[in-house]
Amino acid sequence: MSYRPIGVIHSPFNEPKGVPIQPSAAKGVRGTVEVFPEYASGLKDIEGFSHIILIYHFHLVEPGKLLVRPYMDDEEHGVFATRAPSRPNPIGISIVRLTGVEGNMLQVEDIDIVDGTPLLDIKPYVPEFDIRDVERKGWLERNVHKLPEAKDDGRFVKG
């Protein structure tokens, strides 16, 4: 199995350290999504959506571990119970606001992604498909209040 990037994500963040850890903590942060020309026709009708889901490759992280200490907790958790970027398959997802389309360039807001990140796919965000009422939020229940101040501290960066 192999994937090839369909584009590259551009943001004001030059390195992982200091990046908001979720789009909801990156309100108003602007960026662009450059879709490579050979994939540009796949953008037809995307301007009709206010939000899109970006699927990307965490290209700057250490190889995945099964136990991680996530940004908003001091305890280790199984990687699949976290949103940590260092994963067996380092795939990220972010729901961002689509503010404009010019050819193969998408203007977005609420971006929490490092500049130069390889883009794997784009999907439209549709509340009727994507929102669920939940009963439990696991260990995050006691930590989700930390999100507005939480930033990447560099713990998962290659090096």
C-alpha positions as CSV (number, residue, x, y, z in Angstrom):
1,M,0.0,0.0,0.0
2,S,1.3,3.4,-0.8
3,Y,-0.1,6.9,-1.0
4,R,1.2,9.9,-3.0
5,P,0.5,13.5,-1.9
6,I,-2.1,15.4,-3.9
7,G,-0.9,18.7,-2.7
8,V,0.8,20.7,0.1
9,I,-0.6,22.7,3.0
10,H,0.7,26.2,3.7
11,S,0.4,27.8,7.1
12,P,2.1,30.4,9.3
13,F,3.7,27.6,11.4
14,N,7.3,26.8,10.4
15,E,7.8,24.0,12.9
16,P,5.5,21.8,15.0
17,K,6.4,23.4,18.3
18,G,3.9,26.1,19.2
19,V,1.2,24.9,16.8
20,P,-2.4,24.7,18.2
21,I,-3.2,21.1,18.7
22,Q,-6.7,21.1,17.1
23,P,-8.5,23.4,14.6
24,S,-10.9,24.7,17.2
25,A,-7.9,26.1,19.1
26,A,-6.6,27.8,15.9
27,K,-9.6,30.1,15.3
28,G,-8.9,32.6,12.6
29,V,-5.5,31.2,11.7
30,R,-5.3,31.4,7.9
31,G,-3.5,29.2,5.4
32,T,-3.7,27.8,1.9
33,V,-4.0,24.4,0.5
34,E,-2.2,23.9,-2.8
35,V,-3.7,21.1,-4.8
36,F,-1.3,19.8,-7.4
37,P,-2.4,20.7,-11.0
38,E,-3.1,17.1,-12.0
39,Y,-5.7,16.9,-9.2
40,A,-7.3,20.3,-9.6
41,S,-10.3,19.1,-11.5
42,G,-11.2,17.1,-8.4
43,L,-12.0,20.5,-6.7
44,K,-15.1,21.0,-8.9
45,D,-18.0,22.2,-6.7
46,I,-15.9,22.3,-3.5
47,E,-16.7,26.0,-3.1
48,G,-20.3,25.0,-2.1
49,F,-19.0,23.7,1.3
50,S,-18.1,26.0,4.2
51,H,-15.8,23.4,5.8
52,I,-13.6,20.7,4.5
53,I,-11.7,17.8,6.1
54,L,-8.0,17.8,5.3
55,I,-6.2,14.4,5.5
56,Y,-2.5,14.7,5.6
57,H,0.8,13.0,6.5
58,F,2.6,14.0,9.7
59,H,6.0,14.2,8.0
60,L,8.0,15.7,10.9
61,V,7.1,13.2,13.7
62,E,9.1,10.3,15.2
63,P,7.9,6.8,14.3
64,G,4.8,5.8,16.2
65,K,4.8,4.3,19.6
66,L,1.8,2.4,21.0
67,L,1.9,4.3,24.4
68,V,2.2,8.1,24.3
69,R,1.9,11.0,26.7
70,P,-0.5,13.3,24.8
71,Y,-0.3,17.1,25.0
72,M,-3.1,17.6,27.5
73,D,-2.2,14.9,30.0
74,D,0.8,13.7,32.1
75,E,-0.1,10.0,31.9
76,E,0.6,7.6,29.1
77,H,-2.4,6.4,27.0
78,G,-2.7,4.0,24.1
79,V,-2.0,5.9,20.9
80,F,-5.5,4.9,19.5
81,A,-7.1,6.7,22.5
82,T,-5.3,10.0,21.6
83,R,-4.9,12.4,18.7
84,A,-1.1,12.3,19.1
85,P,0.7,12.8,15.7
86,S,3.2,10.0,16.3
87,R,1.3,7.0,15.2
88,P,1.9,3.6,13.4
89,N,0.6,5.4,10.3
90,P,1.2,9.1,10.8
91,I,-2.0,10.4,9.3
92,G,-3.7,13.6,10.5
93,I,-7.1,15.0,10.0
94,S,-8.3,18.6,10.5
95,I,-11.7,20.2,9.8
96,V,-11.0,23.7,8.5
97,R,-13.2,26.6,7.2
98,L,-13.0,27.0,3.4
99,T,-13.0,30.7,2.7
100,G,-12.1,30.8,-1.0
101,V,-11.1,28.9,-4.1
102,E,-8.8,30.2,-6.8
103,G,-7.9,27.5,-9.3
104,N,-6.0,24.9,-7.5
105,M,-5.5,27.0,-4.3
106,L,-7.9,26.8,-1.4
107,Q,-8.0,29.5,1.2
108,V,-8.7,28.2,4.7
109,E,-9.0,29.3,8.3
110,D,-8.7,27.6,11.7
111,I,-5.6,25.7,10.4
112,D,-3.5,23.7,12.9
113,I,-1.0,22.2,10.5
114,V,2.7,22.9,9.9
115,D,3.7,24.6,6.7
116,G,4.8,22.2,3.9
117,T,2.7,19.3,5.2
118,P,1.9,16.8,2.4
119,L,-1.8,16.6,1.7
120,L,-3.3,13.1,1.1
121,D,-7.0,13.9,0.5
122,I,-9.8,16.4,1.0
123,K,-13.4,15.5,1.9
124,P,-16.4,17.8,2.4
125,Y,-17.5,18.3,6.0
126,V,-21.2,17.6,6.3
127,P,-22.7,17.9,9.8
128,E,-25.4,15.3,9.0
129,F,-22.6,12.8,8.3
130,D,-20.0,13.8,10.7
131,I,-21.6,15.1,14.0
132,R,-22.5,12.5,16.6
133,D,-23.9,12.8,20.1
134,V,-21.4,11.2,22.4
135,E,-21.8,9.8,25.9
136,R,-18.1,9.5,26.9
137,K,-14.8,11.3,26.0
138,G,-12.5,8.9,27.9
139,W,-9.5,10.5,29.6
140,L,-10.1,13.7,27.7
141,E,-13.2,14.3,29.7
142,R,-11.1,15.8,32.5
143,N,-8.6,17.5,30.2
144,V,-10.6,19.0,27.2
145,H,-10.8,22.4,29.1
146,K,-7.0,22.7,28.4
147,L,-7.5,22.9,24.7
148,P,-7.5,26.7,24.2
149,E,-4.0,27.0,25.7
150,A,-2.5,23.6,24.6
151,K,0.2,23.8,21.9
152,D,2.6,21.4,20.4
153,D,5.6,21.3,22.6
154,G,7.9,19.4,20.2
155,R,7.7,16.0,22.0
156,F,6.8,14.0,18.9
157,V,9.3,15.7,16.4
158,K,11.9,13.7,14.6
159,G,15.3,14.3,16.0
